[in-house]
């Protein structure tokens, strides 16, 4: 295979895997169409709200695998960071715009974290710490998710230094691109946050 063919295989494989909607499949199994309840989003947060936390965590894990496995598989196939990043990026895009569901899927965060677990685990760990802090202090999962995504390029540069613009440049570009993409997929959440109508996770908080 030449490099263009390799890239095509990586992108197509990543996209098709990313397009699998575990939220929809689990919801159908439980008798709920998650596209018609809550936010209508086919992601782990909406699953957790309507099917329970354990199912939300299960969907998060499965969606993360959609980012991790394509990147891992392509890396072992060609040992090429660029191809691994292409597969990961395609998986994130597949989750957001799934082929099988008229291009209406989730917001990409779980699949992004799965990809980062393989591509750059230390920045992911640092970003996950920030996400946890934001969610615990504010109750807003959406805000925590955006902080996580936007922190990844900063943490990647912090851990890699000049290598972020050398051998690790494809991964750095991935963190930048997906950070912007996650902001885009959360645009309705941003509007709700600004309006004071965004839903919190966990126990309902009382106004003081």
Number of C-alpha atoms within 10 A of each C-alpha: 7 6 9 9 10 15 18 14 17 27 24 17 21 31 28 18 22 32 27 21 24 22 29 21 16 19 19 12 10 10 10 16 16 22 17 10 13 12 15 15 20 26 27 25 24 21 29 19 16 15 18 12 16 11 19 21 15 17 25 24 17 20 31 24 22 31 35 25 20 30 32 19 16 26 20 11 13 12 12 13 18 21 24 31 29 26 33 35 28 26 37 34 27 31 34 27 21 22 17 13 12 8 14 18 26 27 25 29 28 24 29 29 29 26 30 25 20 19 26 20 15 17 24 25 17 15 25 20 13 17 22 16 13 19 18 14 9 13 20 19 21 26 20 23 26 22 19 26 27 21 21 27 24 16 20 24 17 12 14 19 12 12 13 18 14 11 13 20 17 20 23 24 15 22 27 18 15 21 22 13 20 23 20 14 16 17 11 14 21 18 12 13 15 10 9 9 11 18 15 15 17 13 7 9 9 5 4 3
